[in-house]
Amino acid sequence: MTAALSCPGGFANATLAHPNKAIHYKMVTTPTSTVVETDAGSLVDDHGVFKIYAADGTVLAGAELSFRVDDFVFSIGAEIHDRTATLRRGTYV
């Protein structure tokens, strides 16, 4: 994988690559969400793990849909439509 699923600057354009299986993605962050768009493959919430798949089903990237602050775990909601995913901070788990 050549790119991580984070975007500290607010906007990213990059390529996820696995030998012979590249897709381009764009990521935009706002104060309340992160939107990920790809030009190919698929985006899924696989039992609490956000995954980006190549067209042939190869997993190119993945990230848990939660984050921890000290002893507190917060969920991240994923609304996925076609090749666009909107990730939002959820609730305390």
Gaussian input, Z-matrix of N, CA and C with variables (Angstrom, degrees):
# hf/3-21g

backbone

0 1
 N
 C     1     B1
 C     2     B2     1     A1
 N     3     B3     2     A2     1     D1
 C     4     B4     3     A3     2     D2
 C     5     B5     4     A4     3     D3
 N     6     B6     5     A5     4     D4
 C     7     B7     6     A6     5     D5
 C     8     B8     7     A7     6     D6
 N     9     B9     8     A8     7     D7
 C    10    B10     9     A9     8     D8
 C    11    B11    10    A10     9     D9
 N    12    B12    11    A11    10    D10
 C    13    B13    12    A12    11    D11
 C    14    B14    13    A13    12    D12
 N    15    B15    14    A14    13    D13
 C    16    B16    15    A15    14    D14
 C    17    B17    16    A16    15    D15
 N    18    B18    17    A17    16    D16
 C    19    B19    18    A18    17    D17
 C    20    B20    19    A19    18    D18
 N    21    B21    20    A20    19    D19
 C    22    B22    21    A21    20    D20
 C    23    B23    22    A22    21    D21
 N    24    B24    23    A23    22    D22
 C    25    B25    24    A24    23    D23
 C    26    B26    25    A25    24    D24
 N    27    B27    26    A26    25    D25
 C    28    B28    27    A27    26    D26
 C    29    B29    28    A28    27    D27
 N    30    B30    29    A29    28    D28
 C    31    B31    30    A30    29    D29
 C    32    B32    31    A31    30    D30
 N    33    B33    32    A32    31    D31
 C    34    B34    33    A33    32    D32
 C    35    B35    34    A34    33    D33
 N    36    B36    35    A35    34    D34
 C    37    B37    36    A36    35    D35
 C    38    B38    37    A37    36    D36
 N    39    B39    38    A38    37    D37
 C    40    B40    39    A39    38    D38
 C    41    B41    40    A40    39    D39
 N    42    B42    41    A41    40    D40
 C    43    B43    42    A42    41    D41
 C    44    B44    43    A43    42    D42
 N    45    B45    44    A44    43    D43
 C    46    B46    45    A45    44    D44
 C    47    B47    46    A46    45    D45
 N    48    B48    47    A47    46    D46
 C    49    B49    48    A48    47    D47
 C    50    B50    49    A49    48    D48
 N    51    B51    50    A50    49    D49
 C    52    B52    51    A51    50    D50
 C    53    B53    52    A52    51    D51
 N    54    B54    53    A53    52    D52
 C    55    B55    54    A54    53    D53
 C    56    B56    55    A55    54    D54
 N    57    B57    56    A56    55    D55
 C    58    B58    57    A57    56    D56
 C    59    B59    58    A58    57    D57
 N    60    B60    59    A59    58    D58
 C    61    B61    60    A60    59    D59
 C    62    B62    61    A61    60    D60
 N    63    B63    62    A62    61    D61
 C    64    B64    63    A63    62    D62
 C    65    B65    64    A64    63    D63
 N    66    B66    65    A65    64    D64
 C    67    B67    66    A66    65    D65
 C    68    B68    67    A67    66    D66
 N    69    B69    68    A68    67    D67
 C    70    B70    69    A69    68    D68
 C    71    B71    70    A70    69    D69
 N    72    B72    71    A71    70    D70
 C    73    B73    72    A72    71    D71
 C    74    B74    73    A73    72    D72
 N    75    B75    74    A74    73    D73
 C    76    B76    75    A75    74    D74
 C    77    B77    76    A76    75    D75
 N    78    B78    77    A77    76    D76
 C    79    B79    78    A78    77    D77
 C    80    B80    79    A79    78    D78
 N    81    B81    80    A80    79    D79
 C    82    B82    81    A81    80    D80
 C    83    B83    82    A82    81    D81
 N    84    B84    83    A83    82    D82
 C    85    B85    84    A84    83    D83
 C    86    B86    85    A85    84    D84
 N    87    B87    86    A86    85    D85
 C    88    B88    87    A87    86    D86
 C    89    B89    88    A88    87    D87
 N    90    B90    89    A89    88    D88
 C    91    B91    90    A90    89    D89
 C    92    B92    91    A91    90    D90
 N    93    B93    92    A92    91    D91
 C    94    B94    93    A93    92    D92
 C    95    B95    94    A94    93    D93
 N    96    B96    95    A95    94    D94
 C    97    B97    96    A96    95    D95
 C    98    B98    97    A97    96    D96
 N    99    B99    98    A98    97    D97
 C   100   B100    99    A99    98    D98
 C   101   B101   100   A100    99    D99
 N   102   B102   101   A101   100   D100
 C   103   B103   102   A102   101   D101
 C   104   B104   103   A103   102   D102
 N   105   B105   104   A104   103   D103
 C   106   B106   105   A105   104   D104
 C   107   B107   106   A106   105   D105
 N   108   B108   107   A107   106   D106
 C   109   B109   108   A108   107   D107
 C   110   B110   109   A109   108   D108
 N   111   B111   110   A110   109   D109
 C   112   B112   111   A111   110   D110
 C   113   B113   112   A112   111   D111
 N   114   B114   113   A113   112   D112
 C   115   B115   114   A114   113   D113
 C   116   B116   115   A115   114   D114
 N   117   B117   116   A116   115   D115
 C   118   B118   117   A117   116   D116
 C   119   B119   118   A118   117   D117
 N   120   B120   119   A119   118   D118
 C   121   B121   120   A120   119   D119
 C   122   B122   121   A121   120   D120
 N   123   B123   122   A122   121   D121
 C   124   B124   123   A123   122   D122
 C   125   B125   124   A124   123   D123
 N   126   B126   125   A125   124   D124
 C   127   B127   126   A126   125   D125
 C   128   B128   127   A127   126   D126
 N   129   B129   128   A128   127   D127
 C   130   B130   129   A129   128   D128
 C   131   B131   130   A130   129   D129
 N   132   B132   131   A131   130   D130
 C   133   B133   132   A132   131   D131
 C   134   B134   133   A133   132   D132
 N   135   B135   134   A134   133   D133
 C   136   B136   135   A135   134   D134
 C   137   B137   136   A136   135   D135
 N   138   B138   137   A137   136   D136
 C   139   B139   138   A138   137   D137
 C   140   B140   139   A139   138   D138
 N   141   B141   140   A140   139   D139
 C   142   B142   141   A141   140   D140
 C   143   B143   142   A142   141   D141
 N   144   B144   143   A143   142   D142
 C   145   B145   144   A144   143   D143
 C   146   B146   145   A145   144   D144
 N   147   B147   146   A146   145   D145
 C   148   B148   147   A147   146   D146
 C   149   B149   148   A148   147   D147
 N   150   B150   149   A149   148   D148
 C   151   B151   150   A150   149   D149
 C   152   B152   151   A151   150   D150
 N   153   B153   152   A152   151   D151
 C   154   B154   153   A153   152   D152
 C   155   B155   154   A154   153   D153
 N   156   B156   155   A155   154   D154
 C   157   B157   156   A156   155   D155
 C   158   B158   157   A157   156   D156
 N   159   B159   158   A158   157   D157
 C   160   B160   159   A159   158   D158
 C   161   B161   160   A160   159   D159
 N   162   B162   161   A161   160   D160
 C   163   B163   162   A162   161   D161
 C   164   B164   163   A163   162   D162
 N   165   B165   164   A164   163   D163
 C   166   B166   165   A165   164   D164
 C   167   B167   166   A166   165   D165
 N   168   B168   167   A167   166   D166
 C   169   B169   168   A168   167   D167
 C   170   B170   169   A169   168   D168
 N   171   B171   170   A170   169   D169
 C   172   B172   171   A171   170   D170
 C   173   B173   172   A172   171   D171
 N   174   B174   173   A173   172   D172
 C   175   B175   174   A174   173   D173
 C   176   B176   175   A175   174   D174
 N   177   B177   176   A176   175   D175
 C   178   B178   177   A177   176   D176
 C   179   B179   178   A178   177   D177
 N   180   B180   179   A179   178   D178
 C   181   B181   180   A180   179   D179
 C   182   B182   181   A181   180   D180
 N   183   B183   182   A182   181   D181
 C   184   B184   183   A183   182   D182
 C   185   B185   184   A184   183   D183
 N   186   B186   185   A185   184   D184
 C   187   B187   186   A186   185   D185
 C   188   B188   187   A187   186   D186
 N   189   B189   188   A188   187   D187
 C   190   B190   189   A189   188   D188
 C   191   B191   190   A190   189   D189
 N   192   B192   191   A191   190   D190
 C   193   B193   192   A192   191   D191
 C   194   B194   193   A193   192   D192
 N   195   B195   194   A194   193   D193
 C   196   B196   195   A195   194   D194
 C   197   B197   196   A196   195   D195
 N   198   B198   197   A197   196   D196
 C   199   B199   198   A198   197   D197
 C   200   B200   199   A199   198   D198
 N   201   B201   200   A200   199   D199
 C   202   B202   201   A201   200   D200
 C   203   B203   202   A202   201   D201
 N   204   B204   203   A203   202   D202
 C   205   B205   204   A204   203   D203
 C   206   B206   205   A205   204   D204
 N   207   B207   206   A206   205   D205
 C   208   B208   207   A207   206   D206
 C   209   B209   208   A208   207   D207
 N   210   B210   209   A209   208   D208
 C   211   B211   210   A210   209   D209
 C   212   B212   211   A211   210   D210
 N   213   B213   212   A212   211   D211
 C   214   B214   213   A213   212   D212
 C   215   B215   214   A214   213   D213
 N   216   B216   215   A215   214   D214
 C   217   B217   216   A216   215   D215
 C   218   B218   217   A217   216   D216
 N   219   B219   218   A218   217   D217
 C   220   B220   219   A219   218   D218
 C   221   B221   220   A220   219   D219
 N   222   B222   221   A221   220   D220
 C   223   B223   222   A222   221   D221
 C   224   B224   223   A223   222   D222
 N   225   B225   224   A224   223   D223
 C   226   B226   225   A225   224   D224
 C   227   B227   226   A226   225   D225
 N   228   B228   227   A227   226   D226
 C   229   B229   228   A228   227   D227
 C   230   B230   229   A229   228   D228
 N   231   B231   230   A230   229   D229
 C   232   B232   231   A231   230   D230
 C   233   B233   232   A232   231   D231
 N   234   B234   233   A233   232   D232
 C   235   B235   234   A234   233   D233
 C   236   B236   235   A235   234   D234
 N   237   B237   236   A236   235   D235
 C   238   B238   237   A237   236   D236
 C   239   B239   238   A238   237   D237
 N   240   B240   239   A239   238   D238
 C   241   B241   240   A240   239   D239
 C   242   B242   241   A241   240   D240
 N   243   B243   242   A242   241   D241
 C   244   B244   243   A243   242   D242
 C   245   B245   244   A244   243   D243
 N   246   B246   245   A245   244   D244
 C   247   B247   246   A246   245   D245
 C   248   B248   247   A247   246   D246
 N   249   B249   248   A248   247   D247
 C   250   B250   249   A249   248   D248
 C   251   B251   250   A250   249   D249
 N   252   B252   251   A251   250   D250
 C   253   B253   252   A252   251   D251
 C   254   B254   253   A253   252   D252
 N   255   B255   254   A254   253   D253
 C   256   B256   255   A255   254   D254
 C   257   B257   256   A256   255   D255
 N   258   B258   257   A257   256   D256
 C   259   B259   258   A258   257   D257
 C   260   B260   259   A259   258   D258
 N   261   B261   260   A260   259   D259
 C   262   B262   261   A261   260   D260
 C   263   B263   262   A262   261   D261
 N   264   B264   263   A263   262   D262
 C   265   B265   264   A264   263   D263
 C   266   B266   265   A265   264   D264
 N   267   B267   266   A266   265   D265
 C   268   B268   267   A267   266   D266
 C   269   B269   268   A268   267   D267
 N   270   B270   269   A269   268   D268
 C   271   B271   270   A270   269   D269
 C   272   B272   271   A271   270   D270
 N   273   B273   272   A272   271   D271
 C   274   B274   273   A273   272   D272
 C   275   B275   274   A274   273   D273
 N   276   B276   275   A275   274   D274
 C   277   B277   276   A276   275   D275
 C   278   B278   277   A277   276   D276

   B1=1.4334
   B2=1.5184
   B3=1.3323
   B4=1.4520
   B5=1.5153
   B6=1.3185
   B7=1.4599
   B8=1.5162
   B9=1.3002
   B10=1.4643
   B11=1.5227
   B12=1.3262
   B13=1.4496
   B14=1.5228
   B15=1.3023
   B16=1.4555
   B17=1.5091
   B18=1.3090
   B19=1.4562
   B20=1.5212
   B21=1.3301
   B22=1.4575
   B23=1.5183
   B24=1.3107
   B25=1.4530
   B26=1.5065
   B27=1.3133
   B28=1.4511
   B29=1.5083
   B30=1.3292
   B31=1.4634
   B32=1.5181
   B33=1.3156
   B34=1.4681
   B35=1.5204
   B36=1.2957
   B37=1.4539
   B38=1.5070
   B39=1.2993
   B40=1.4556
   B41=1.5176
   B42=1.3139
   B43=1.4597
   B44=1.5186
   B45=1.3259
   B46=1.4590
   B47=1.5068
   B48=1.3119
   B49=1.4528
   B50=1.5165
   B51=1.2746
   B52=1.4543
   B53=1.5234
   B54=1.2990
   B55=1.4655
   B56=1.5423
   B57=1.3216
   B58=1.4659
   B59=1.5206
   B60=1.3295
   B61=1.4638
   B62=1.5216
   B63=1.3073
   B64=1.4605
   B65=1.5232
   B66=1.3254
   B67=1.4539
   B68=1.5160
   B69=1.3175
   B70=1.4532
   B71=1.5213
   B72=1.3198
   B73=1.4513
   B74=1.5148
   B75=1.3175
   B76=1.4583
   B77=1.5168
   B78=1.3312
   B79=1.4498
   B80=1.5214
   B81=1.3293
   B82=1.4596
   B83=1.5222
   B84=1.3256
   B85=1.4594
   B86=1.5227
   B87=1.3213
   B88=1.4607
   B89=1.5259
   B90=1.3036
   B91=1.4655
   B92=1.5322
   B93=1.3413
   B94=1.4662
   B95=1.5142
   B96=1.3308
   B97=1.4625
   B98=1.5230
   B99=1.3243
   B100=1.4560
   B101=1.5168
   B102=1.3224
   B103=1.4595
   B104=1.5225
   B105=1.3334
   B106=1.4636
   B107=1.5175
   B108=1.3291
   B109=1.4658
   B110=1.5217
   B111=1.3250
   B112=1.4573
   B113=1.5197
   B114=1.3346
   B115=1.4608
   B116=1.5288
   B117=1.3301
   B118=1.4665
   B119=1.5228
   B120=1.3030
   B121=1.4595
   B122=1.5095
   B123=1.3367
   B124=1.4562
   B125=1.5212
   B126=1.3254
   B127=1.4587
   B128=1.5214
   B129=1.3334
   B130=1.4636
   B131=1.5229
   B132=1.3296
   B133=1.4610
   B134=1.5246
   B135=1.3179
   B136=1.4617
   B137=1.5266
   B138=1.3449
   B139=1.4576
   B140=1.5270
   B141=1.3354
   B142=1.4578
   B143=1.5079
   B144=1.3253
   B145=1.4656
   B146=1.5260
   B147=1.3392
   B148=1.4554
   B149=1.5172
   B150=1.3501
   B151=1.4687
   B152=1.5193
   B153=1.3407
   B154=1.4611
   B155=1.5188
   B156=1.3361
   B157=1.4571
   B158=1.5222
   B159=1.3307
   B160=1.4640
   B161=1.5257
   B162=1.3150
   B163=1.4603
   B164=1.5250
   B165=1.3370
   B166=1.4681
   B167=1.5282
   B168=1.3453
   B169=1.4577
   B170=1.5125
   B171=1.3195
   B172=1.4603
   B173=1.5235
   B174=1.3300
   B175=1.4673
   B176=1.5216
   B177=1.3428
   B178=1.4603
   B179=1.5222
   B180=1.3275
   B181=1.4656
   B182=1.5183
   B183=1.3150
   B184=1.4512
   B185=1.5121
   B186=1.3278
   B187=1.4614
   B188=1.5204
   B189=1.3263
   B190=1.4558
   B191=1.5168
   B192=1.3224
   B193=1.4526
   B194=1.5249
   B195=1.3224
   B196=1.4608
   B197=1.5217
   B198=1.3269
   B199=1.4540
   B200=1.5232
   B201=1.3054
   B202=1.4613
   B203=1.5269
   B204=1.3260
   B205=1.4577
   B206=1.5227
   B207=1.3227
   B208=1.4653
   B209=1.5346
   B210=1.3224
   B211=1.4712
   B212=1.5207
   B213=1.3091
   B214=1.4581
   B215=1.5263
   B216=1.3255
   B217=1.4666
   B218=1.5250
   B219=1.3292
   B220=1.4570
   B221=1.5242
   B222=1.3173
   B223=1.4689
   B224=1.5283
   B225=1.3216
   B226=1.4601
   B227=1.5258
   B228=1.3186
   B229=1.4588
   B230=1.5116
   B231=1.3314
   B232=1.4700
   B233=1.5205
   B234=1.3333
   B235=1.4608
   B236=1.5217
   B237=1.3306
   B238=1.4595
   B239=1.5237
   B240=1.3299
   B241=1.4607
   B242=1.5264
   B243=1.3244
   B244=1.4626
   B245=1.5335
   B246=1.3293
   B247=1.4699
   B248=1.5248
   B249=1.3351
   B250=1.4578
   B251=1.5181
   B252=1.3280
   B253=1.4621
   B254=1.5260
   B255=1.3298
   B256=1.4489
   B257=1.5199
   B258=1.3191
   B259=1.4592
   B260=1.5219
   B261=1.3527
   B262=1.4641
   B263=1.5128
   B264=1.3239
   B265=1.4567
   B266=1.5169
   B267=1.3147
   B268=1.4504
   B269=1.5065
   B270=1.2939
   B271=1.4546
   B272=1.5258
   B273=1.3104
   B274=1.4649
   B275=1.5188
   B276=1.3249
   B277=1.4643
   B278=1.5063
   A1=107.53
   A2=115.98
   A3=118.58
   A4=113.44
   A5=118.63
   A6=120.12
   A7=110.03
   A8=115.56
   A9=120.78
   A10=109.70
   A11=116.37
   A12=120.70
   A13=110.97
   A14=116.03
   A15=120.33
   A16=108.31
   A17=115.63
   A18=119.01
   A19=109.51
   A20=118.07
   A21=119.60
   A22=114.43
   A23=118.57
   A24=120.49
   A25=114.49
   A26=119.57
   A27=121.90
   A28=113.91
   A29=119.45
   A30=121.27
   A31=108.52
   A32=115.81
   A33=119.64
   A34=109.62
   A35=116.49
   A36=124.80
   A37=105.20
   A38=118.51
   A39=119.25
   A40=110.19
   A41=114.86
   A42=122.26
   A43=108.51
   A44=115.52
   A45=120.85
   A46=105.87
   A47=117.22
   A48=118.90
   A49=112.10
   A50=113.76
   A51=125.39
   A52=100.51
   A53=120.88
   A54=119.31
   A55=112.96
   A56=116.65
   A57=125.18
   A58=113.98
   A59=119.36
   A60=122.02
   A61=109.41
   A62=117.87
   A63=120.65
   A64=109.85
   A65=115.77
   A66=121.32
   A67=107.13
   A68=116.00
   A69=121.33
   A70=107.91
   A71=115.53
   A72=118.40
   A73=110.26
   A74=114.44
   A75=122.75
   A76=105.96
   A77=116.72
   A78=121.58
   A79=108.36
   A80=116.05
   A81=122.36
   A82=107.58
   A83=116.61
   A84=119.94
   A85=110.03
   A86=114.64
   A87=122.82
   A88=105.96
   A89=118.17
   A90=118.56
   A91=114.05
   A92=117.64
   A93=119.79
   A94=115.52
   A95=118.62
   A96=119.19
   A97=112.14
   A98=114.69
   A99=123.00
   A100=106.96
   A101=117.44
   A102=121.97
   A103=107.97
   A104=115.86
   A105=122.81
   A106=107.87
   A107=117.37
   A108=122.93
   A109=108.75
   A110=117.17
   A111=121.01
   A112=109.92
   A113=116.19
   A114=120.52
   A115=112.17
   A116=117.24
   A117=121.24
   A118=108.31
   A119=116.84
   A120=120.87
   A121=111.91
   A122=116.25
   A123=120.46
   A124=110.46
   A125=114.64
   A126=123.44
   A127=106.70
   A128=117.60
   A129=120.53
   A130=111.84
   A131=114.32
   A132=122.50
   A133=104.20
   A134=116.32
   A135=122.52
   A136=109.30
   A137=115.42
   A138=121.54
   A139=112.14
   A140=116.35
   A141=120.67
   A142=115.54
   A143=117.53
   A144=121.81
   A145=107.54
   A146=116.98
   A147=122.16
   A148=107.52
   A149=116.59
   A150=120.46
   A151=110.71
   A152=113.97
   A153=121.74
   A154=106.93
   A155=115.58
   A156=121.93
   A157=110.77
   A158=116.30
   A159=122.06
   A160=107.87
   A161=117.25
   A162=121.27
   A163=112.52
   A164=117.81
   A165=120.54
   A166=113.10
   A167=117.39
   A168=120.60
   A169=115.46
   A170=118.88
   A171=122.13
   A172=109.55
   A173=117.84
   A174=121.53
   A175=108.27
   A176=116.06
   A177=121.06
   A178=112.47
   A179=117.14
   A180=121.43
   A181=109.00
   A182=115.17
   A183=119.80
   A184=110.95
   A185=116.06
   A186=121.57
   A187=108.73
   A188=116.58
   A189=120.01
   A190=110.04
   A191=115.95
   A192=121.71
   A193=110.46
   A194=114.84
   A195=122.05
   A196=108.07
   A197=115.62
   A198=119.82
   A199=108.65
   A200=115.79
   A201=121.95
   A202=109.57
   A203=114.67
   A204=122.67
   A205=105.50
   A206=115.83
   A207=121.80
   A208=109.40
   A209=117.48
   A210=120.69
   A211=112.90
   A212=117.92
   A213=121.46
   A214=110.55
   A215=116.48
   A216=122.11
   A217=107.75
   A218=116.09
   A219=122.34
   A220=109.12
   A221=115.82
   A222=120.15
   A223=110.03
   A224=115.45
   A225=123.22
   A226=106.03
   A227=116.37
   A228=120.78
   A229=110.29
   A230=116.44
   A231=121.48
   A232=109.46
   A233=116.45
   A234=121.99
   A235=106.52
   A236=117.07
   A237=120.15
   A238=109.29
   A239=115.47
   A240=122.81
   A241=107.20
   A242=116.02
   A243=121.84
   A244=110.00
   A245=117.60
   A246=120.91
   A247=112.42
   A248=115.82
   A249=121.26
   A250=109.31
   A251=116.33
   A252=121.86
   A253=108.39
   A254=115.72
   A255=121.69
   A256=106.86
   A257=116.25
   A258=122.72
   A259=108.53
   A260=115.63
   A261=121.31
   A262=110.36
   A263=115.09
   A264=119.35
   A265=108.64
   A266=114.47
   A267=120.88
   A268=111.66
   A269=115.71
   A270=121.24
   A271=110.84
   A272=114.41
   A273=121.58
   A274=108.58
   A275=116.12
   A276=120.94
   A277=109.62
   D1=132.60
   D2=-177.87
   D3=-101.64
   D4=-4.89
   D5=-179.85
   D6=-142.34
   D7=145.10
   D8=178.94
   D9=-93.29
   D10=164.43
   D11=179.81
   D12=-91.93
   D13=61.89
   D14=174.01
   D15=-144.65
   D16=159.21
   D17=-175.86
   D18=-150.27
   D19=72.51
   D20=-174.89
   D21=-63.97
   D22=-25.51
   D23=-177.99
   D24=-84.21
   D25=-7.03
   D26=178.66
   D27=102.49
   D28=-21.30
   D29=-178.53
   D30=-154.15
   D31=138.24
   D32=177.67
   D33=-144.29
   D34=142.72
   D35=170.57
   D36=-125.70
   D37=126.41
   D38=-175.66
   D39=-158.17
   D40=-178.34
   D41=178.48
   D42=-127.86
   D43=132.30
   D44=170.24
   D45=-95.40
   D46=131.88
   D47=-175.45
   D48=-132.75
   D49=141.32
   D50=171.20
   D51=-134.99
   D52=147.88
   D53=-175.73
   D54=-43.57
   D55=118.60
   D56=177.88
   D57=65.61
   D58=16.46
   D59=-178.97
   D60=-138.51
   D61=77.40
   D62=-178.18
   D63=-105.96
   D64=142.14
   D65=169.48
   D66=-132.52
   D67=151.28
   D68=178.45
   D69=-99.35
   D70=144.96
   D71=176.56
   D72=-138.58
   D73=157.29
   D74=176.50
   D75=-125.68
   D76=136.29
   D77=-180.00
   D78=-129.53
   D79=130.21
   D80=178.67
   D81=-126.15
   D82=131.73
   D83=176.65
   D84=-110.41
   D85=147.25
   D86=174.99
   D87=-128.00
   D88=176.76
   D89=177.12
   D90=-62.08
   D91=-21.07
   D92=-176.06
   D93=-116.82
   D94=-9.11
   D95=-176.17
   D96=-159.01
   D97=170.12
   D98=170.66
   D99=-128.27
   D100=130.33
   D101=179.71
   D102=-111.49
   D103=127.89
   D104=179.35
   D105=-116.48
   D106=127.07
   D107=176.49
   D108=-123.38
   D109=138.35
   D110=176.09
   D111=-121.69
   D112=160.00
   D113=178.98
   D114=-95.52
   D115=-6.61
   D116=-178.87
   D117=-159.86
   D118=177.53
   D119=177.23
   D120=72.52
   D121=-154.00
   D122=-179.54
   D123=-147.97
   D124=158.15
   D125=178.87
   D126=-118.61
   D127=132.29
   D128=-178.61
   D129=-141.85
   D130=154.09
   D131=169.07
   D132=-102.25
   D133=103.41
   D134=-177.28
   D135=-101.55
   D136=86.05
   D137=178.35
   D138=54.36
   D139=49.74
   D140=177.40
   D141=87.15
   D142=9.78
   D143=175.80
   D144=-124.51
   D145=121.49
   D146=176.51
   D147=-79.23
   D148=124.12
   D149=-178.47
   D150=-127.35
   D151=145.22
   D152=173.17
   D153=-111.90
   D154=122.17
   D155=-177.97
   D156=-108.70
   D157=144.96
   D158=169.68
   D159=-73.72
   D160=168.74
   D161=-179.16
   D162=-59.41
   D163=-28.48
   D164=-179.05
   D165=-88.77
   D166=4.38
   D167=178.52
   D168=94.92
   D169=-1.00
   D170=176.96
   D171=-70.45
   D172=131.23
   D173=176.27
   D174=-75.90
   D175=122.14
   D176=-179.79
   D177=-97.91
   D178=-28.62
   D179=-179.86
   D180=-160.06
   D181=157.22
   D182=177.53
   D183=-160.58
   D184=151.82
   D185=178.29
   D186=-152.01
   D187=139.41
   D188=177.57
   D189=-64.64
   D190=144.02
   D191=-179.94
   D192=-92.23
   D193=54.06
   D194=174.85
   D195=-161.50
   D196=161.76
   D197=173.67
   D198=-144.54
   D199=154.30
   D200=-174.43
   D201=-115.12
   D202=137.18
   D203=170.89
   D204=-127.20
   D205=107.99
   D206=-174.61
   D207=55.44
   D208=-118.93
   D209=-178.69
   D210=-94.16
   D211=6.23
   D212=-175.76
   D213=-106.10
   D214=134.15
   D215=177.59
   D216=-113.79
   D217=129.37
   D218=-179.84
   D219=-115.22
   D220=137.58
   D221=179.45
   D222=-81.09
   D223=159.39
   D224=173.45
   D225=-123.24
   D226=118.70
   D227=179.08
   D228=-80.35
   D229=144.20
   D230=179.45
   D231=-125.58
   D232=112.96
   D233=172.21
   D234=-98.37
   D235=116.84
   D236=-175.25
   D237=-119.61
   D238=126.76
   D239=177.12
   D240=-134.32
   D241=116.22
   D242=-177.26
   D243=53.96
   D244=-116.73
   D245=-178.75
   D246=-108.65
   D247=29.40
   D248=177.06
   D249=-127.46
   D250=129.20
   D251=177.71
   D252=-122.97
   D253=132.51
   D254=174.16
   D255=-109.93
   D256=118.86
   D257=-178.30
   D258=-105.77
   D259=125.99
   D260=-179.03
   D261=-129.72
   D262=144.31
   D263=175.07
   D264=-62.77
   D265=131.74
   D266=-178.66
   D267=-97.73
   D268=-130.26
   D269=-174.69
   D270=-117.74
   D271=168.23
   D272=175.43
   D273=-65.95
   D274=133.45
   D275=-178.49
   D276=-101.87

